Amino acid sequence: MGKQIVVGVDVAWRRSGALDWALHEAALRQMPLHAVHVVDERPGYAFPLSGDSQVAVALAIPEPDSGFIDELEQYVVAAGQTLEFGTDVLVGSPHRRLVELSSEAALTVAGRRGAGGFDRLLIGSTSEFVANHAEGPVVVVPDGWRPDRATEAPIVVGVDLGEQHDAALEFAFDTAALHHVPLWMVHAWDAQLIVLGGHRGKSGLMIGSVARGVLQYAGVPVAVVHERGASS
């Protein structure tokens, strides 16, 4: 398992709570924090070399996509956390890139991004894909989460008598011990972090309908913990 926390960021990172949550957690776990911004793939320019041969030249990463990295670094320094912090700007599909990185991360963090007039409620396509397909623990953080929301509220792990989620239970126990808070094993919850186990359903997705509903509507960060090596 990796020894760093990976967090996906974009130009709207100040609105999202993902970076703040990841920063807070990295300090507690004494792990490096790796912030990753993924630029969607764009077609390159092509020109002939000889005959029918062609070469594609990738477009430069737009300035707005690379310029805010300096802001991230300044923000982390101002937060006063003594931890190793690195940033990367990658080109590709954001959700697939984060899934790839999750295989080498101890924890993957994504912001919950809404759409239209239901911004507080709907989970974005990237965070949902990562929660479905990533390896290891994935935490989806609702917009607006701030460090002062990290209270002494318990960690909650959802349990299902019909299934066993050892990885989710282990993550929940470890996180509760790290935060020095109680752990509740329940079917309903109101706490600072909800932990759910991932599994493969009939649809082929790695989370079920209950987990998806919690990801959409929870007002606190939600961790979906898959057994490593089980992603597709």
GICORVEN-V870837 format. One line per field, one symbol per residue. ss: DSSP state (2 for helix, 1 for strand, 0 for the rest). psi: psi as a letter, one per 30 degrees, with the letter a starting at -180 (. if undefined). A space follows every 50 residues. Layout:
BEGIN
ss=???
psi=???
END
This chain:
BEGIN
ss=00011111000000000222222222222001111111100000111100 00011110000022222222222222222000001111111002222222 22000011111000022200000022222222200011111000002220 00001111000000022222222222222000111100000011111000 00000000222222222000111110000000
psi=klglkkkklafgffelgeeeeeeeeeeefhlkkjkkkkkkkkklkklkek bgklkkjklkkkefffefeeeeeeeeeffgkilkkllkjlkajeeeeeee fffgkfkkklkjkakbfhefekkleeeeeeeeflkakkkkklkfkleffj agllkkkkkjfflkieeeeeeeeeeeeefhllkkjlflljafkkkkkllj affflflaeeeeeeeefkglkkkjjkkkgfl.
END
